[in-house]
Amino acid sequence: MRTLEIQYQDNLPDAARQSTAEFERELKMALASKLFELGRLSSGQAAELAGVPRYTFIHELSRYNVNAINWDPSEFRQELENA
């Protein structure tokens, strides 16, 4: 497993009104949510990156204005036909 180090100013957690641990969890969740939104990661992969269970990840997506299901119209039609 690889590690990514992100440098940030010491005052950023305070500016965000969060503890250092909360701020770093938020950074991981924001990164994972964006990569999921872009279709680069599955929900399971994104949850693993964020360090949370998949259910928690999907539940938290609304905080980032990310839809848990992102189908284009043809995928939606296909899903309806297969139902």
CYANA upper distance limits for C-alpha pairs under 8 A (distance plus 0.5 A):
  8 TYR  CA     12 LEU  CA      7.52
 11 ASN  CA     15 ALA  CA      6.68
 12 LEU  CA     16 ALA  CA      6.62
 13 PRO  CA     17 ARG  CA      6.54
 13 PRO  CA     18 GLN  CA      5.56
 13 PRO  CA     19 SER  CA      6.31
 13 PRO  CA     20 THR  CA      6.02
 13 PRO  CA     22 GLU  CA      8.46
 13 PRO  CA     23 PHE  CA      6.03
 14 ASP  CA     18 GLN  CA      6.31
 14 ASP  CA     19 SER  CA      7.50
 16 ALA  CA     23 PHE  CA      7.97
 18 GLN  CA     22 GLU  CA      6.15
 18 GLN  CA     23 PHE  CA      6.19
 19 SER  CA     23 PHE  CA      6.58
 20 THR  CA     24 GLU  CA      6.69
 21 ALA  CA     25 ARG  CA      6.70
 22 GLU  CA     26 GLU  CA      6.61
 23 PHE  CA     27 LEU  CA      6.75
 24 GLU  CA     28 LYS  CA      6.85
 25 ARG  CA     29 MET  CA      6.68
 25 ARG  CA     50 ALA  CA      7.83
 26 GLU  CA     30 ALA  CA      6.47
 27 LEU  CA     31 LEU  CA      6.65
 28 LYS  CA     32 ALA  CA      6.59
 28 LYS  CA     49 LEU  CA      7.51
 28 LYS  CA     50 ALA  CA      5.45
 28 LYS  CA     51 GLY  CA      8.33
 29 MET  CA     33 SER  CA      6.41
 29 MET  CA     49 LEU  CA      8.40
 29 MET  CA     50 ALA  CA      5.41
 29 MET  CA     57 PHE  CA      8.39
 30 ALA  CA     34 LYS  CA      6.67
 30 ALA  CA     64 TYR  CA      7.73
 31 LEU  CA     35 LEU  CA      6.77
 31 LEU  CA     50 ALA  CA      8.31
 32 ALA  CA     36 PHE  CA      6.61
 32 ALA  CA     41 LEU  CA      8.41
 32 ALA  CA     46 ALA  CA      5.33
 32 ALA  CA     47 ALA  CA      7.53
 32 ALA  CA     49 LEU  CA      6.62
 32 ALA  CA     50 ALA  CA      6.29
 33 SER  CA     37 GLU  CA      6.53
 33 SER  CA     46 ALA  CA      7.31
 33 SER  CA     61 LEU  CA      7.06
 33 SER  CA     64 TYR  CA      7.67
 33 SER  CA     66 VAL  CA      7.62
 34 LYS  CA     38 LEU  CA      6.67
 34 LYS  CA     66 VAL  CA      8.43
 35 LEU  CA     39 GLY  CA      6.84
 35 LEU  CA     40 ARG  CA      5.77
 35 LEU  CA     41 LEU  CA      6.27
 35 LEU  CA     46 ALA  CA      7.75
 36 PHE  CA     40 ARG  CA      6.29
 36 PHE  CA     41 LEU  CA      5.34
 36 PHE  CA     42 SER  CA      6.56
 36 PHE  CA     43 SER  CA      6.89
 36 PHE  CA     46 ALA  CA      6.66
 37 GLU  CA     66 VAL  CA      6.73
 37 GLU  CA     67 ASN  CA      7.97
 37 GLU  CA     70 ASN  CA      8.36
 41 LEU  CA     45 GLN  CA      6.18
 41 LEU  CA     46 ALA  CA      6.25
 42 SER  CA     46 ALA  CA      6.56
 43 SER  CA     47 ALA  CA      6.46
 43 SER  CA     54 ARG  CA      7.12
 43 SER  CA     57 PHE  CA      7.98
 43 SER  CA     58 ILE  CA      7.65
 44 GLY  CA     48 GLU  CA      6.71
 44 GLY  CA     54 ARG  CA      6.12
 45 GLN  CA     49 LEU  CA      6.76
 46 ALA  CA     50 ALA  CA      6.64
 46 ALA  CA     57 PHE  CA      8.19
 47 ALA  CA     51 GLY  CA      6.52
 47 ALA  CA     52 VAL  CA      5.86
 47 ALA  CA     53 PRO  CA      6.47
 47 ALA  CA     54 ARG  CA      5.60
 47 ALA  CA     56 THR  CA      8.38
 47 ALA  CA     57 PHE  CA      5.86
 48 GLU  CA     52 VAL  CA      6.70
 48 GLU  CA     53 PRO  CA      7.69
 48 GLU  CA     54 ARG  CA      8.07
 50 ALA  CA     57 PHE  CA      8.18
 52 VAL  CA     56 THR  CA      6.73
 52 VAL  CA     57 PHE  CA      6.75
 53 PRO  CA     57 PHE  CA      6.81
 54 ARG  CA     58 ILE  CA      6.69
 55 TYR  CA     59 HIS  CA      6.60
 56 THR  CA     60 GLU  CA      6.54
 57 PHE  CA     61 LEU  CA      6.83
 58 ILE  CA     68 ALA  CA      6.50
 60 GLU  CA     64 TYR  CA      7.96
 61 LEU  CA     65 ASN  CA      6.96
 61 LEU  CA     66 VAL  CA      5.74
 61 LEU  CA     67 ASN  CA      7.19
 61 LEU  CA     68 ALA  CA      7.11
 62 SER  CA     66 VAL  CA      6.11
 62 SER  CA     67 ASN  CA      7.27
 62 SER  CA     68 ALA  CA      8.48
 71 TRP  CA     75 GLU  CA      6.15
 71 TRP  CA     76 PHE  CA      6.45
 72 ASP  CA     76 PHE  CA      6.87
 73 PRO  CA     77 ARG  CA      6.69
 74 SER  CA     78 GLN  CA      6.65
 75 GLU  CA     79 GLU  CA      6.62
 76 PHE  CA     80 LEU  CA      6.74
 77 ARG  CA     81 GLU  CA      6.69
 78 GLN  CA     82 ASN  CA      6.73
 79 GLU  CA     83 ALA  CA      6.73
